[in-house]
Every structure is written in C-alpha cells, then in structure tokens.
Amino acid sequence: LVDVKKFPFGADPANRHKFITSGMWRYSRHPNYFGEILMWLSLTCSVASAGWRSTDARLLGRHQLAWLSPVFTMILLLGVSGMPMVETAGRKKWGGQPEYEHYMNHTSAIIPWSPASPLLQGDEPQEKKER
C-alpha cells in the first residue's frame, strides 16, 4: 500500500528531482520497511502461538524457528540492503540541501512518529536528534 501511494509522486514530472515527505513519509523515512517488518512479526506471532498451545515438545521447538524470518528480514532491511543503500543514494542525490538534511535529521527512520517541524526560511539544519 505504501509503494502504491509513492508511485504517483514519482510519476509526476514536477517531482523528478524531489524527495517524498508527504503521506506516511511525513512520519517515517522508510514506512514500507516498517510495514514489511510488522507483517513478518505478525505472521510469526500467529505461527509461534500455534506451537505454544501444542503439547508436543518437538512441534513447539519447530514453531519457534519461525522467529528467524523476521529477524533475518530486519537485518537485511535495517543493516544490509535496505536502509543503508537507500539512504546512501539519497545523500548522493540530495545531500547538502537544507530541506533534505532537516528531513533526515528530524524524521524517524522506521517507526512512524511525530513529523518533523517545517524548515523555516533561513534555518540551518540542526544536529541530528536521536529517535
């Protein structure tokens, strides 16, 4: 759903050299990754809960292996091929622009949170806040 919302932004020629800060991107720099991680965690909870109700010890152990999937997904998205690659490309394309720096420093990376305050004319990007 998030990628469906982003497609019209990217298809608009007026946005060709812009980065998205509307919709869910107002609250998170990577809402699609948040959704992916949440989906895998939800599926794993469902599968693992079936194992917790089982009286068969072998089944219980196998169901707990389901937790490897969301852990692996989080490692890939947060540390290997997701965020690092996207944010490196973004820094190459928009790095140094005050609006981009403000967005990167004041918007939650993954978990949708309160949006960054608008960058006022003449404001310099401030030190990155931890979220």
Buried (B, 14 or more C-beta within 10 A) or exposed (E): EBEEBBEEBEEEEEEEEBBBBEEBBBBBBBBBBBBBBEEBBEEBEEBBEEBEEBEEEEBBEEBBEBBEBBEEBBEBBBEEEBBEEBBEEBEEEBEEBEBBBBBBBBBBBBEBEEBBEEBEEEEEBEEEEEB
